Amino acid sequence: MEEGNDPIVTVRTNQSRVFPHRLLQLLVAFLLLCLAFSAVSIYTIRYSGVQSAVPSVLQSFKPCVEELTSLEGWIRPPSNLLHTMTDKELFWRASYAPRIKKYPFARVPKIAFMFLTKGPLPLAPLWERFFKGHEGLYSIYIHSLPSFQADFPSSSVFYNRRIPSQISEWGKMSMCDAERRLLANALLDISNEWFVLVSESCIPLYNFSVIYHYIMKSKHSFVGAFDDPGPYGRGRYNFNMAPEVNITQWRKGSQWFELNRKLAIYIVEDTIFYPKFYEFCKPACYVDEHYFPTMLTIQAGSLLANRSITWVDWSRGGPHPATFGKSDVTEPFLKRLLEGQSCLYNNQPSSVCFLFARKFAPNALEPLLLVAPKYFGY
């Protein structure tokens, strides 16, 4: 019996020695397989997974800063007017101008209507009617007091059209700064060809089509610039402004202008005349009446019509023009605005001399809305 047990013991001992060896081989093979799988997974994530994930993320997420990889990126106007640029940065960006005059895309020239206001636009319903049906031919920009919060409905042409604004004071350089700020923001839209400055008390005297074609076909920009030898003209000149500005070049005019794109860039890019006017034209030198008329006369006098197309009434005297209220909107008054005029348009006689008028009080809105279809054509 004992001899019969020996082979059994020997077999079990050999099996116990072989089993750990095979187990070790399996474990090593498993570890190698895991390492190989991990390596393949990492490679896949790095070079396949991430790259395939990026396009899907970009489709659902629009970055704050887009790369300008196509012409569309260059010519598309800003979607949000409330940018974070300083004036210095804004003017530098707005002074960009293409050297090739022919545009490589179907450009429809627009008029930028720039509203310089303290706050609300009480005559907005009249302007809404004026703009209706002419989308794509105009842009709107509003400069108001920084504290003003506009409440235009989303259906309004004025909705979200306010630009970053600062306090501006009548007769001071801050007023010209506001006008330059409006021009610079409007220049960011490459399709804006003309730039019209209006206030909250301005109204259009003709329908949109008449005004659009009158301005677009003009060979001259409408800036009042005349040599006033009296105390309120040359009398405000400071001889420290020479040699950049001589007294014979000193001009005076209304602050309400209509400029083409070329002259708008002249104003925004100016670093020669601005310091002189900033330092040496302070009340009783009212810089908003002299800076642009003088600078543009020196730089591009032949391109100016030397008249304004915004009607005002100075007959009542005082430092400001007359303001017209509800009781003033009568048939004789309207005929006075529209008839009996004579001026030069493209060097030819014309009876259409004013396209806008001011100043109108808020209570004039209702009668103006009633007479606009008959007298103004909108």
Salt bridges, closest charged atoms under 4 A:
GLU66 OE2 - LYS62 NZ 3.56
GLU66 OE1 - ARG76 NH2 3.76
GLU72 OE2 - ARG76 NH1 3.87
ASP87 OD2 - ARG181 NH2 2.82
GLU169 OE1 - LYS172 NZ 3.55
ASP189 OD2 - LYS110 NZ 2.62
GLU193 OE1 - ARG107 NH2 2.69
ASP227 OD2 - ARG234 NH2 2.78
GLU244 OE1 - LYS276 NZ 3.45
GLU289 OE1 - ARG236 NH1 2.69
ASP313 OD2 - ARG336 NH2 3.08
GLU331 OE2 - LYS335 NZ 3.43
